[in-house]
Amino acid sequence: MVERWEPHPYQVLGAPYGDRSPWYLRQGVAERLAVAQQALSQAHPGWCLRVYDAYRPLAVQSFMVDYACQQVAAMQGTPWSDLGEAQRAAVQAQVSQFWALPDPAYAPPHSTGAAVDVTLQDPTGAVVDMGGSLDEISPRSFPDFYADRHDSLSQMYHERRQWLYTVMETAGFVRHPNEWWHFAWGDRLWAHCQGATAAVYGRADLLC
């Protein structure tokens, strides 16, 4: 059974979901997530997928991009409000490797309901260490960061990421090139990777 990350991490931060659920997924995506869980259960009995995030309205995407910029600036030692134009541009370039801009004309993956951020849960119910935090803005987030490291801990992290990738790929998902946790089916990333002429899904809010 697929599990959820509770409480939802962005709701805790005050992200403006309004009456929208952060767990919304397109039916075709939800069905494929169930297929991925079945593949994981067969390969590793007792293990589960744990969904960290799914749907983001554009307002939430904007909120989280701003939050990420503020966090990166703070980690670099200067509040976002004190940065000059060039410094802000540098931070935004770093953040944009992991966070899509909230452009209404160019729907971010999570705003389509076709993308899901997911990790692994072991048979005890604990979220396992994947060698980096979800949403971490650093090279450790790259899927193959540990691939060429030969110590036992790095190899364990790489193996776990491969478990996740394998079951999601089996279900038809594609993985974000910079994020070990981000998978999609039917959005622009998926279309690009599959050589499709167009995405299956656009902005989910336009259906309402």
C-alpha positions in Angstrom: 0.0 0.0 0.0 1.3 3.5 -0.9 1.7 5.7 2.1 1.6 9.5 2.5 4.0 11.8 4.3 2.0 13.2 7.1 1.6 16.0 7.9 2.1 17.4 4.4 5.4 19.3 4.5 4.3 22.3 2.5 1.1 22.7 4.4 3.1 22.9 7.6 5.0 25.8 6.1 1.8 27.6 5.3 1.7 27.0 1.5 -1.6 28.4 0.1 -3.5 25.3 -1.0 -6.9 26.7 -0.2 -9.5 23.9 -0.7 -7.1 21.9 -3.0 -5.6 18.6 -1.8 -1.8 18.2 -2.0 -2.4 14.5 -2.7 -4.3 14.9 -5.9 -3.0 12.9 -8.9 -4.4 12.3 -12.3 -6.2 8.9 -12.5 -3.7 7.5 -14.9 -0.8 8.6 -12.7 -2.4 7.2 -9.5 -3.0 3.9 -11.3 0.6 3.7 -12.4 1.7 4.5 -8.8 -0.2 1.4 -7.7 1.6 -0.6 -10.3 4.9 0.6 -9.0 3.9 -0.3 -5.4 3.0 -3.8 -6.6 6.4 -4.1 -8.3 8.1 -3.0 -5.1 6.2 -5.4 -2.9 7.1 -8.3 -5.2 10.8 -7.4 -5.3 11.1 -6.3 -1.6 8.2 -7.7 0.5 7.1 -5.3 3.3 8.5 -2.2 1.6 6.2 0.7 0.6 6.3 3.8 -1.5 5.9 6.9 0.7 4.5 9.9 -1.2 6.1 13.2 -0.1 4.3 15.5 -2.5 1.9 15.4 -5.4 -0.2 18.3 -6.6 0.8 22.0 -6.4 -1.4 24.8 -7.5 0.6 27.6 -9.1 0.2 29.7 -5.9 1.9 26.9 -4.0 4.7 26.5 -6.6 5.3 30.3 -6.3 5.3 30.1 -2.5 7.8 27.2 -2.5 10.1 28.7 -5.0 10.3 31.9 -2.9 10.8 29.7 0.2 13.6 27.8 -1.4 15.4 31.0 -2.5 15.2 32.3 1.0 16.6 29.1 2.5 19.5 29.0 0.0 20.3 32.6 0.7 20.2 32.0 4.4 22.5 28.9 4.1 25.0 31.1 2.2 25.0 33.6 5.0 22.9 36.5 3.7 19.1 37.1 4.1 17.3 37.1 0.7 16.1 40.7 1.4 19.7 41.9 1.6 20.9 40.3 -1.7 21.7 42.5 -4.7 20.3 41.8 -8.1 23.3 39.7 -9.3 23.3 37.7 -6.0 19.6 37.0 -6.3 20.0 35.8 -9.9 22.7 33.4 -8.7 20.5 31.9 -6.0 17.6 31.7 -8.4 19.8 29.8 -10.9 20.7 27.3 -8.2 17.1 26.9 -7.1 15.8 26.5 -10.7 17.8 23.2 -11.0 15.2 21.7 -8.7 12.2 24.0 -8.7 10.3 24.9 -11.8 9.1 28.5 -12.1 5.4 29.1 -11.6 4.7 30.1 -15.1 0.9 29.8 -16.0 1.8 29.4 -19.7 4.4 26.7 -19.1 2.8 24.5 -16.4 5.3 23.2 -13.7 5.1 19.4 -13.5 3.4 19.3 -10.1 0.7 21.8 -11.2 -0.5 19.2 -13.8 -1.2 16.5 -11.3 1.1 14.3 -13.3 4.2 14.4 -11.1 4.9 12.8 -7.7 7.7 13.0 -5.2 8.3 9.7 -3.6 10.7 7.8 -1.4 10.9 4.3 0.3 9.5 3.1 3.6 10.9 -0.1 5.1 8.9 -2.9 6.7 9.0 -1.2 10.2 7.2 1.8 8.8 10.3 4.0 8.8 11.3 6.2 5.9 14.7 5.0 4.8 17.9 7.1 4.3 18.4 7.7 0.6 21.6 9.7 1.0 19.9 13.1 0.9 16.8 14.8 1.9 13.8 15.3 -0.4 13.9 18.8 -1.9 17.6 19.2 -0.9 19.2 21.8 -3.2 22.7 20.2 -3.6 24.5 17.7 -5.9 23.5 14.9 -3.5 20.0 15.1 -5.1 21.3 14.0 -8.5 20.1 10.4 -9.0 23.5 9.0 -9.7 25.5 11.1 -7.2 26.6 7.9 -5.3 27.0 5.7 -8.4 30.8 5.9 -8.6 31.5 6.0 -4.9 32.7 2.7 -3.6 32.3 2.8 0.1 29.5 0.6 1.5 27.3 3.5 2.7 27.4 5.2 -0.7 26.6 1.9 -2.5 23.7 1.4 -0.2 22.3 4.8 -1.0 22.7 4.1 -4.7 21.1 0.7 -4.5 18.1 2.2 -2.7 17.7 4.9 -5.4 17.9 2.2 -8.0 15.2 0.2 -6.3 13.0 3.3 -6.4 13.8 4.1 -10.0 13.3 0.5 -11.2 9.8 0.1 -9.8 8.7 3.5 -11.0 10.2 2.9 -14.4 8.4 -0.4 -14.5 5.1 1.5 -14.1 6.0 3.9 -17.0 7.3 6.9 -15.0 10.2 9.0 -16.0 12.6 10.5 -13.4 13.7 14.1 -13.2 17.4 14.3 -14.2 18.3 16.3 -11.0 16.1 14.7 -8.4 16.2 11.1 -7.3 12.6 11.4 -5.8 10.7 13.1 -8.6 8.8 11.0 -11.1 6.2 11.9 -13.8 3.8 10.3 -16.2 2.0 12.4 -18.9 3.6 15.8 -18.3 6.1 17.8 -20.4 9.1 16.0 -18.9 7.6 12.6 -19.7 6.7 13.8 -23.2 10.3 15.0 -23.8 11.8 11.7 -22.5 9.4 9.6 -24.5 9.8 11.6 -27.7 6.0 12.4 -27.7 4.8 15.4 -29.6 2.8 16.7 -26.7 2.1 16.1 -23.0 -1.0 14.2 -22.0 -1.8 16.6 -19.1 -1.7 20.4 -18.8 -2.6 22.5 -15.8 -5.0 20.7 -13.5 -6.6 24.0 -12.2 -8.0 24.6 -15.7 -10.3 21.7 -15.2 -12.2 23.4 -12.4 
